[in-house]
Amino acid sequence: MTIKPFYYLYPDYQGIFDLSEFFAEVKNNYPELKRQGIYFEGNRKSIFVYRIKTKLRDYHGIIAAVDVEDYFSGLIKKHENTLVAQENNISRLMVERDGIIKPVLLAYNQNKSIKNLIVSSFLGKKPKFTIRFDSDQQIHELYRVSDSKLIKEFQKQFADSVNKAYIADGHHRMASISKLIQENPELRTSKLNSMMCALFDFNELSICAYHRIVELPLEFDFLSFLKKIKSFTSIKKIKKVRFPERKGELIYLYGEHQYSVTWKKVVNLKVLNPTKVVFDIDVFNKRILDQIFEIKDVRTDPKIQYLEGSKSLKQIIKIKEEKPNSLFVLFYPVKSIDFTKVADKHQVLPPKSTWFEPRIRNGIIVQDFNHHNKK
C-alpha cells in the first residue's frame, strides 16, 4: 500500500469554546469557518500518528494520504453498497470544501514493525494537537510526523507489509472520490491523486454490533410472535437484559419481555451467500422482517431504526423505556474473519452490520486540495 504525507489544515483549537459542538457542526459550515480564518495551514506535508484514549481502551493508528490507485486496483476492499444520492451529495461537498474533512477509516492486518514504528513516534513525545471530548470521556492526540526519514520508513513498512486494506467507515466518501475522478480524469494526477485516510490494524479497532429497533402497532402480540418463530428458533426467557454471547444468538426485548433467541441450523442453510458466511442480520432480515413483519426494504422502511453497538445496556434500556411498542433486537458483533472473507470475495455485508470504534471526527485534520497549487 502506498501512503503519502499531505498538506493539511487544522482548526484554532485554542479559540474553540466547545470542542464537541464545534466538531459536531463543522460538516455543515466548514467553508465558512475556513473563510473566517478559523482553520490554519500546516507548514509542511506530514502524516500523523493518531492516539485515541477512551474510558475502555486506547487506540493507535496513523492519518496519511493513500494513493487513489490503490483503490482503483482493488487493494482497498469494500463491504457495503453505496447510495447514488449520497455519493452525489458528498462529491458536491468535497468540491465546495476543496478538501476532505474526515478521513476514510481503513483496517489492515496487524504488523509488528508498523506497530513498533507507531509507538516509537509518540512514546515520550508531546502531541502536536490534543482534543478533549469531555461528554464522551475521550482524548484525541495527534503526533505530527514531518521528518523525511521517518516518513520514508512508514512508507516502506506499508509498501512491504500491507498488501490490502478494508474500508471500515467511509464507503460513500471513497465512492465519491472515485466518482469525481471518473468525471474529472485530470484530478487523478493533480489534487485528488491521494485521499486522507485513518489507518488502524484490526487489533487497534473494536468491531461492534449494529442493533435494530422495529416499530410495531399497538395491537402487536409478542407471545403470538414467539409462537410463529418457534419452528426455526430456540427461545429461552432470560432473567436480566444482556448482550448476545455468541454468533447465532439474538436478544429480543419488548415491553417487560426479554428472551434469548437462537437460530436452528436448518435456517442458516437457506440463506448462505456466495462466501459461505452466514450473518445473523441476513437471517433476521429474511425470516423476521420480510416473512413475519412484511418489511421488504430495510434501507428505506421507516419502521426500522438502528442502535450503534457502542451504546451500553443502560443506554439501550433507557431508549427502550421511551419506545414501549417497539421490538429491540440485540446482535452479536460480526467477526473480523467473516468481515474480511466477504470483502475479499467482492461481496457485501447486510446493511448496517458493523459499527467500528474508534469513530473519527469531522474537521480535526483537513486534507487541503487547494494547497496543491501553492508553492
C-alpha positions as CSV (number, residue, x, y, z in Angstrom):
1,M,0.0,0.0,0.0
2,T,1.3,3.4,-0.9
3,I,0.9,6.1,1.7
4,K,2.0,9.8,1.4
5,P,2.3,12.9,3.6
6,F,-0.3,15.5,2.8
7,Y,-0.9,19.2,3.1
8,Y,-3.3,19.8,5.9
9,L,-5.4,22.4,7.7
10,Y,-6.2,22.4,11.4
11,P,-8.7,24.5,13.5
12,D,-7.7,27.1,16.0
13,Y,-8.0,24.7,19.0
14,Q,-7.2,27.4,21.5
15,G,-10.0,29.6,20.2
16,I,-12.8,27.0,20.3
17,F,-15.0,27.2,23.4
18,D,-17.0,24.0,23.0
19,L,-15.0,21.3,21.1
20,S,-17.8,18.8,21.0
21,E,-20.3,21.2,19.5
22,F,-17.7,22.6,17.1
23,F,-16.7,19.2,15.6
24,A,-20.4,18.1,15.5
25,E,-21.3,21.1,13.4
26,V,-18.2,21.5,11.2
27,K,-19.6,19.3,8.5
28,N,-22.3,21.8,7.9
29,N,-20.2,25.0,8.0
30,Y,-16.6,24.2,7.1
31,P,-16.3,26.5,4.1
32,E,-17.5,29.4,6.2
33,L,-15.1,28.5,9.0
34,K,-12.3,28.4,6.6
35,R,-13.2,31.8,5.1
36,Q,-13.3,33.2,8.7
37,G,-9.7,32.1,9.2
38,I,-10.5,29.5,11.9
39,Y,-8.6,26.9,10.0
40,F,-4.8,27.3,9.8
41,E,-2.4,25.8,7.2
42,G,0.2,23.3,8.3
43,N,3.7,24.4,7.3
44,R,4.7,21.2,5.6
45,K,3.4,17.9,4.3
46,S,3.0,15.5,7.1
47,I,1.5,12.3,8.4
48,F,0.1,11.9,11.9
49,V,0.2,9.2,14.5
50,Y,-3.3,9.2,16.0
51,R,-3.9,8.1,19.6
52,I,-7.4,8.0,21.0
53,K,-7.9,7.4,24.7
54,T,-11.3,6.2,25.8
55,K,-12.7,5.0,29.1
56,L,-12.4,1.4,27.9
57,R,-9.1,1.3,26.0
58,D,-6.6,3.2,23.9
59,Y,-6.5,3.1,20.0
60,H,-3.4,3.8,17.9
61,G,-3.1,4.4,14.2
62,I,-2.0,6.9,11.6
63,I,-3.5,9.5,9.4
64,A,-1.9,9.6,6.0
65,A,-2.8,10.1,2.3
66,V,-3.4,6.9,0.4
67,D,-2.7,6.7,-3.3
68,V,-6.0,6.6,-5.3
69,E,-4.5,3.9,-7.5
70,D,-4.7,1.5,-4.5
71,Y,-8.5,1.9,-4.6
72,F,-8.8,1.6,-8.3
73,S,-6.6,-1.5,-8.4
74,G,-8.6,-3.3,-5.7
75,L,-6.1,-3.1,-2.8
76,I,-8.7,-1.3,-0.8
77,K,-11.7,-3.6,-0.2
78,K,-15.2,-2.5,0.4
79,H,-18.0,-4.5,2.1
80,E,-21.0,-2.2,1.7
81,N,-23.1,-1.0,-1.2
82,T,-23.5,2.8,-1.5
83,L,-26.4,5.1,-2.4
84,V,-26.0,7.2,-5.5
85,A,-27.8,10.2,-4.0
86,Q,-25.4,10.2,-1.0
87,E,-22.4,9.8,-3.3
88,N,-23.5,12.9,-5.3
89,N,-24.0,14.9,-2.1
90,I,-20.6,14.1,-0.8
91,S,-19.0,14.8,-4.2
92,R,-20.7,18.2,-4.1
93,L,-19.4,18.9,-0.6
94,M,-15.8,17.9,-1.5
95,V,-15.9,20.4,-4.4
96,E,-17.3,23.2,-2.1
97,R,-14.8,22.5,0.6
98,D,-11.9,22.0,-1.8
99,G,-10.7,19.3,0.6
100,I,-11.6,16.2,2.7
101,I,-12.7,17.0,6.3
102,K,-12.9,13.4,7.6
103,P,-10.6,10.6,6.8
104,V,-11.8,7.2,5.4
105,L,-11.2,4.6,8.2
106,L,-9.2,1.7,6.8
107,A,-8.3,-1.5,8.7
108,Y,-5.4,-3.8,7.9
109,N,-3.9,-7.0,9.3
110,Q,-1.6,-6.4,12.2
111,N,2.1,-5.9,11.5
112,K,4.6,-5.8,14.3
113,S,7.1,-3.5,12.6
114,I,4.4,-0.9,11.9
115,K,3.1,-1.1,15.4
116,N,6.6,-0.5,16.8
117,L,7.1,2.4,14.5
118,I,3.8,4.0,15.7
119,V,4.7,3.5,19.3
120,S,8.2,5.0,18.9
121,S,6.6,8.0,17.2
122,F,4.5,9.0,20.3
123,L,6.2,7.4,23.3
124,G,7.8,10.1,25.4
125,K,6.9,12.8,22.9
126,K,4.4,15.7,23.1
127,P,1.5,15.7,20.7
128,K,1.0,18.4,18.1
129,F,-2.7,18.6,18.9
130,T,-4.7,17.4,21.9
131,I,-8.5,17.4,21.8
132,R,-10.6,16.5,24.8
133,F,-14.2,15.4,24.4
134,D,-15.5,15.5,27.9
135,S,-19.0,14.3,27.1
136,D,-17.6,11.1,25.5
137,Q,-14.7,10.8,28.0
138,Q,-12.2,10.7,25.1
139,I,-8.9,12.3,24.5
140,H,-7.6,12.5,20.9
141,E,-3.9,13.1,20.4
142,L,-2.2,13.8,17.1
143,Y,1.6,13.5,16.8
144,R,2.9,15.1,13.6
145,V,5.5,13.1,11.6
146,S,7.3,15.6,9.3
147,D,10.8,14.2,9.3
148,S,11.5,12.9,5.8
149,K,13.5,9.8,7.0
150,L,10.7,8.8,9.4
151,I,8.0,9.3,6.7
152,K,10.0,7.1,4.3
153,E,10.2,4.4,7.0
154,F,6.5,4.5,7.4
155,Q,6.1,4.3,3.6
156,K,8.5,1.4,3.3
157,Q,6.7,-0.6,6.0
158,F,3.3,-0.1,4.4
159,A,4.6,-0.8,0.9
160,D,6.3,-4.0,2.1
161,S,3.8,-5.3,4.6
162,V,0.3,-4.1,3.8
163,N,-1.0,-5.6,0.5
164,K,-4.6,-4.8,1.2
165,A,-6.8,-2.8,3.5
166,Y,-10.6,-2.8,4.3
167,I,-12.9,0.2,4.4
168,A,-14.3,0.2,8.0
169,D,-16.0,3.6,7.7
170,G,-16.3,5.8,4.7
171,H,-17.7,3.8,1.8
172,H,-19.6,6.8,0.5
173,R,-16.6,9.1,0.8
174,M,-14.4,6.6,-1.1
175,A,-17.0,6.1,-3.8
176,S,-17.5,9.8,-4.1
177,I,-13.8,10.4,-4.7
178,S,-13.9,7.7,-7.4
179,K,-16.9,9.4,-9.0
180,L,-15.2,12.8,-9.0
181,I,-12.1,11.3,-10.6
182,Q,-14.1,9.4,-13.3
183,E,-15.9,12.6,-14.2
184,N,-12.7,14.7,-14.0
185,P,-9.8,12.5,-15.0
186,E,-7.3,15.3,-14.6
187,L,-7.8,15.1,-10.9
188,R,-6.2,11.7,-10.8
189,T,-2.8,13.2,-11.3
190,S,-3.3,16.5,-9.5
191,K,-5.0,17.4,-6.3
192,L,-7.0,14.2,-5.9
193,N,-4.2,11.8,-6.6
194,S,-4.4,10.7,-2.9
195,M,-7.0,10.7,-0.2
196,M,-6.7,11.3,3.5
197,C,-7.3,8.0,5.5
198,A,-7.0,6.9,9.1
199,L,-5.2,3.5,9.1
200,F,-5.6,1.2,12.1
201,D,-4.8,-2.5,12.2
202,F,-7.6,-4.8,13.2
203,N,-6.3,-5.2,16.7
204,E,-6.5,-1.5,17.2
205,L,-10.2,-1.4,16.2
206,S,-13.3,-2.7,18.0
207,I,-15.9,-4.2,15.8
208,C,-19.3,-3.6,17.5
209,A,-22.7,-4.8,16.6
210,Y,-25.4,-2.8,15.0
211,H,-28.7,-3.4,16.8
212,R,-32.3,-3.0,15.5
213,I,-35.4,-1.3,16.7
214,V,-38.6,-2.4,15.0
215,E,-41.6,-0.1,15.4
216,L,-44.8,-2.2,15.8
217,P,-48.5,-1.5,16.0
218,L,-50.3,-1.1,19.4
219,E,-52.1,-4.4,18.9
220,F,-48.9,-6.4,18.4
221,D,-48.9,-9.6,20.4
222,F,-45.4,-10.5,21.4
223,L,-46.2,-14.0,22.7
224,S,-48.0,-14.9,19.5
225,F,-45.0,-13.7,17.6
226,L,-42.7,-16.0,19.6
227,K,-45.0,-19.0,18.6
228,K,-44.6,-18.1,14.9
229,I,-40.9,-18.2,15.1
230,K,-40.6,-21.3,17.3
231,S,-40.3,-23.7,14.3
232,F,-36.9,-22.2,13.3
233,T,-35.6,-20.8,16.6
234,S,-34.8,-21.9,20.1
235,I,-36.3,-19.5,22.6
236,K,-35.3,-19.0,26.2
237,K,-36.5,-16.4,28.7
238,I,-33.7,-14.6,30.5
239,K,-33.7,-13.0,33.9
240,K,-31.9,-9.8,33.0
241,V,-31.1,-7.8,29.9
242,R,-27.7,-8.7,28.4
243,F,-25.9,-8.7,25.1
244,P,-25.7,-11.9,22.9
245,E,-22.8,-14.1,24.0
246,R,-22.1,-15.8,20.6
247,K,-22.8,-15.8,16.9
248,G,-26.3,-17.1,16.2
249,E,-27.8,-15.8,19.4
250,L,-30.1,-12.7,19.4
251,I,-31.6,-10.9,22.4
252,Y,-35.2,-9.8,21.9
253,L,-36.7,-7.1,24.2
254,Y,-40.3,-6.0,24.1
255,G,-42.0,-4.2,27.0
256,E,-41.3,-6.4,30.0
257,H,-40.3,-9.4,27.9
258,Q,-36.7,-10.4,27.4
259,Y,-35.6,-13.5,25.6
260,S,-32.6,-15.2,24.1
261,V,-33.4,-16.4,20.6
262,T,-31.0,-18.8,18.7
263,W,-31.4,-19.9,15.1
264,K,-31.8,-23.5,14.3
265,K,-29.3,-24.9,11.8
266,V,-31.9,-25.6,9.2
267,V,-32.5,-21.8,8.9
268,N,-28.8,-21.0,8.2
269,L,-28.6,-23.4,5.3
270,K,-31.3,-21.5,3.4
271,V,-29.6,-18.1,3.4
272,L,-26.0,-18.9,2.6
273,N,-24.3,-16.2,0.4
274,P,-21.6,-17.0,-2.2
275,T,-18.9,-16.6,0.5
276,K,-20.5,-19.4,2.6
277,V,-20.6,-17.0,5.6
278,V,-23.9,-16.8,7.4
279,F,-24.7,-13.4,9.1
280,D,-27.3,-13.2,11.8
281,I,-28.6,-9.9,10.3
282,D,-29.2,-11.7,6.9
283,V,-31.3,-14.4,8.6
284,F,-33.1,-11.8,10.7
285,N,-33.9,-9.6,7.6
286,K,-35.2,-12.6,5.7
287,R,-37.1,-14.7,8.3
288,I,-38.3,-12.0,10.6
289,L,-38.5,-8.6,8.9
290,D,-39.5,-10.0,5.5
291,Q,-41.6,-13.1,6.2
292,I,-43.1,-12.1,9.6
293,F,-43.4,-8.3,9.5
294,E,-43.5,-7.9,5.7
295,I,-40.7,-5.3,5.7
296,K,-39.1,-5.7,2.3
297,D,-36.6,-2.9,2.1
298,V,-34.5,-2.5,5.3
299,R,-32.7,0.5,3.9
300,T,-35.8,2.7,3.5
301,D,-38.6,1.4,5.7
302,P,-39.3,4.0,8.4
303,K,-40.3,1.2,10.9
304,I,-36.6,0.2,11.2
305,Q,-34.2,2.2,13.4
306,Y,-30.6,1.4,14.3
307,L,-28.7,1.4,17.5
308,E,-24.9,1.7,17.4
309,G,-23.0,-1.1,19.2
310,S,-21.1,1.4,21.3
311,K,-24.2,2.0,23.4
312,S,-24.2,0.4,26.8
313,L,-27.0,-1.8,28.2
314,K,-28.0,1.1,30.4
315,Q,-28.4,3.4,27.4
316,I,-30.4,0.8,25.5
317,I,-32.7,0.2,28.4
318,K,-33.4,3.9,28.7
319,I,-34.2,4.2,25.0
320,K,-36.4,1.1,25.3
321,E,-38.4,2.7,28.0
322,E,-39.2,5.6,25.6
323,K,-40.4,3.2,22.9
324,P,-42.8,0.7,24.6
325,N,-44.3,-0.5,21.3
326,S,-41.0,-1.3,19.7
327,L,-39.1,-4.6,19.4
328,F,-35.4,-4.3,20.3
329,V,-33.1,-6.9,18.8
330,L,-29.5,-7.1,20.0
331,F,-26.9,-8.8,17.8
332,Y,-23.5,-10.3,18.4
333,P,-20.7,-8.4,16.6
334,V,-19.5,-9.6,13.2
335,K,-16.2,-11.4,13.5
336,S,-13.2,-9.8,11.6
337,I,-12.5,-13.1,9.8
338,D,-16.1,-13.1,8.3
339,F,-15.8,-9.4,7.5
340,T,-12.6,-9.8,5.6
341,K,-13.7,-13.0,3.9
342,V,-16.7,-11.2,2.4
343,A,-14.7,-8.2,1.3
344,D,-12.0,-10.4,-0.3
345,K,-14.7,-12.1,-2.4
346,H,-16.0,-8.7,-3.5
347,Q,-19.3,-9.4,-1.7
348,V,-21.1,-7.1,0.7
349,L,-22.4,-7.4,4.2
350,P,-26.1,-6.8,5.0
351,P,-26.8,-3.0,5.5
352,K,-25.8,-1.6,8.9
353,S,-23.9,-4.8,10.0
354,T,-20.9,-3.3,11.7
355,W,-20.1,-0.3,13.9
356,F,-16.4,0.3,14.3
357,E,-14.7,2.1,17.2
358,P,-13.0,4.5,17.4
359,R,-15.1,7.0,15.5
360,I,-13.1,9.6,13.6
361,R,-14.5,13.2,14.0
362,N,-15.1,15.6,11.2
363,G,-12.7,18.5,10.9
364,I,-9.9,17.6,13.3
365,I,-7.5,17.5,10.4
366,V,-8.4,18.5,6.8
367,Q,-6.8,17.4,3.6
368,D,-6.3,20.7,1.7
369,F,-6.8,20.3,-2.1
370,N,-6.1,23.9,-2.8
371,H,-2.6,23.7,-1.2
372,H,-1.6,21.6,-4.2
373,N,-1.4,24.8,-6.3
374,K,0.7,26.7,-3.8
375,K,4.4,27.0,-3.8
